[in-house]
């Protein structure tokens, strides 16, 4: 007797949708659900998008600008977990967002992307440090990355962020760090790389993406 897969899947669950929908329709529906009122629905949809991985990245990036605040936060969380380098530019732009949680989620996403995020981040500091908004979240990323390299490439940038005139000193320090990074061919110690995921929750009273001390 032939058995039917997913016989017990709920009609509106991501599993059921995956069976009855084309991939593009599935991704679009899941992204729409990221703005749902119920947190369980948002979490299930985000988990399904993360499971899809690379194919979900482009649609997530495309949906970000038109999403509401809740949807933008969930999109950023999904991109952080997928950690595809294609999301680097958007995540760096999010470091200047008015929403503090979004800035910190984006910072964790850049840490997950790892080495490929370094050059774009340093370039953003060269261009945007005078606006100051990017500084705290960018410093969080650089502190994390500094633990993965054998040289103190990012230390002068971190000192400049805490200095009296970061708008002036940070671009200069970032320019020097960028030259050193390129000279060392983007050295990253992969053995010390620990991706940030919900399973790596450090303190239960904080969201999984929040690593603020």
Secondary structure, 3 states (H helix, E strand, C coil): CCCCCCCCCCCCCHHHHHHHCCHHHHHHHHHHHCCCCCHHHHHHHHHHHHHHCHHHHHHHHHHHCCCCHHHHHHHHHHHHHHCCHHHHHHHHHHCCCCCHHHHHHHHHHHHHHCCHHHHHHHHHHHHHHHHCCCHHHHHHHHHHHHCCCCCCCCHHHHHHHCCCCHHHHHHHHHHHHHHHHHHCCCCCCHHHCCCCCHHHCCCCCCCCCCCCC
